[in-house]
Amino acid sequence: MSFQDGLAALTLQMPPRVPRTEYSVEMHYDLVAAVTGMRIDEQTPWPEKNKAYLALHRAWKIDLFWNVLIGSGEFGTHRTDMGHAVYAEKGSDYRPVGKTLFDDPDKVLAFDPADTFGIPDHAALVKRFDDHYRASVAGWPDEVHMTGVYVTLISGLIDLLGWDMLLLTAGVDPVGFGDLANRYARWMQRYFNALAESVAPVVMIHDDIVWTAGAFIHPDWYRTYVFPNFKRYFQPLRDAGKIILFTSDGNFTEFLDDMVDAGASGMVMEPLTDMAYFASKYGKTHSFVGNADTRILLSGTKPRIRAEVERCMAIGKKCPGFFMAVGNHIPPNTPVENALYYNQCYEELSKR
């Protein structure tokens, strides 16, 4: 059963098969139809759409449902609108760049989230996390569920400032920018304190701390202003016995040790992060999720797809907490036959 295998992996109990997760695969409507026989699209009513999603997850034996609650909605309209690139079928999610919240680094450095957004009510936050987690469990009962935070620190600042103003301010005054990071973290700590009191045994902490090439600010800055705040975030979660999963896009290989030291229980990795390094050092003590290259599914041949699944399995199969996944989604433009063949390879290689 998916739930039992997923929970076994998260608790390092070595299930008899390698469990898996896949991110937003439900948005690939042609794939949903190929797997389930149910044809849906953006206009399909939710009950019918959800029925197809459940059938897809059961057919593909999805064990872990990646999910968070706290995102940019916490900021309301007080944020920079960076637009959205095309991902969904027919580009329905495209949005052009909109307003910029700040036009000068000095204004950024004077910003205090607590003054702007106020202090959230603790009991109300706990209830929001509980409601989110319970609704997820009720809707998708066969998988391990979670709740969590998307705009943890760096992702929150990206969303508020936009990339241009973030990089400009960090370059002009890295110490002042670090002070802003600390103010943001003090405000966000209340969300983590509430998360620790929630009923969810597994929590997802997302923060895009790097980009494709790695750190975009000097690593010393992260170790001064990011990871100490992560330790403070994670301490109440650890005290409450939560399983803490961490996700970052890009290549955060240079910070894997820092994340373990901060208290994360497991890592979710894109293909750029060195999963082999993590497995060799932490594969017996931590869970990890990843990290087949979505680009290979997009344009690769069957031999390349199989080789990529074999690569991941060779790294993770001997580790009790390993989950298979395609790093950074199976987007709707992925050829259906490639996605189906990827799943076939997973099925063939997943048994221990």
Secondary structure, DSSP 8 states (H G I E B T S, - for coil): -HHHHHHHHHTT---SB--B--SSGGG-HHHHHHHHS----TTS-HHHHHHHHHHHHHHTT--B-----BSGGGGTT-S----B---SGGGTT-B-----S-SSHHHHHT--HHHHH----HHHHHHHHHHHHHHHHHHSTTSB--EEES-SSHHHHHHHH-HHHHHHHHHH-HHHHHHHHHHHHHHHHHHHHHHHTSS-SEEEEE----BTTB-SS-HHHHHHHTHHHHHHHHHHHHHTT-EEEEE-SS--GGGHHHHHHHT-SEEE--TTS-HHHHHHHHTTTSEEEEEEEHHHHHH--HHHHHHHHHHHHHHHTTSTTEEEEEET---TTS-HHHHHHHHHHHHHH-B-
